[in-house]
Amino acid sequence: MAGDYPAGRGRVKLQAAGLEIEGVSIAGHESFYKLPGFRCLLEFGRAPDDVVAYSTVCLTHGHLDHAAGLAHHASRRRLTGLPPARGFAPEDAVPDLEAW
């Protein structure tokens, strides 16, 4: 997926308050962060290969650049025999997310 990003943009890894965070944020394109220590995703703009085993997804809102990876992630978990992931989103975003 690295080739999908504009020149000079892509995933960044950092440590904050003792937590490893990896992600990318390009407005209108993708917002995606993973917390490997918690096996948790914060925002989910796309479904990269390295997060199929992550079972918790937290969204701040339902815009596609923050949530488009949900359906792909759910499908790949099912194909590999994993149970559905837990998803958390603001109440006003839930109807749109469920409709997908």
N, C-alpha and C positions, 0 to 999 in steps of 0.2 A: 504494500500500500504506500510505501514511501514515495513512489513515483507519481502518486495521485496528488501530491501537495504542490502548491506554487513554489517556485525557486526560492531557496533560503528558508522555507517553512517546513515544519514536520514535528514529530513527537519530541518531547523534552522530558528528561528524567531529573528529579530533584528530591532532596530530603527536606522535610519541614516538620518541626516539632517531633523529630525522631521517626517520622513516617516517610516511606518511599512513595512518591507520586509520579506517575508517568502519564503524559497526555498531550493533547494538542487543542488549540482553540483558534479557529480561523472563522471570523464572523460570516454567517450565511453558508458556510461550507461544512464545518464540523466542529463540535465541541465534544471531547471525549477525555475522560481521566480514569485511571485505574489505581486502586490501592492494593497492591499485591499482598500485603500483610493481613488484610481483611478479606481478600478475594471479593472485592466490592468494586462496582463501577459507578462513577459519578458522571452523569450525562452519558449519552450513548449515540453519538452521531452516526457511527457505522459499526459494523461487527467485525473487528479484526480477528484473525485466526487465533491469536494468543489469549483470548478471553472466554472461550466456550465453557470452560470449567467454572467461571465466576458465576455464583448463584444469587447475587444480590445486585440490583440495579436501582439507583436513586436518580430521579430527574427533578430539575428545578421548574421546568415547564415543558409543554408538548410540541414546541417547534421542531420541524424535521431535522434541523442541524443539531439538535440535542437528543432526538429520540428515534431517528430512522433505523437504527440498528436493532431495535427490539424484535421485530418479526424475524429477521435473519438469525439472530441469536437463538430465539425460541425454536426455530426449525432445526438448527444445527444441534442444539441440546437434545431434541427429540431423536434425531437421526443417530446420535451416539449413545442413546439409552439413558441420558441424564434426566432427572426430574425437572419440571418447569422452575425457572428462576423466580425469586421474590422481587416484585417491583414496587417502588414507592414513588409517588408523584403527587403534586398538589391536586386537591379535589376537583378544581375547575378544569384540569387537563385530562382527567380520567375518561370522560365520555369519548373524546377524540382518540385516545390511546386504545380503548376497548374496541372502537369501530374498526381499527386497522386489523 
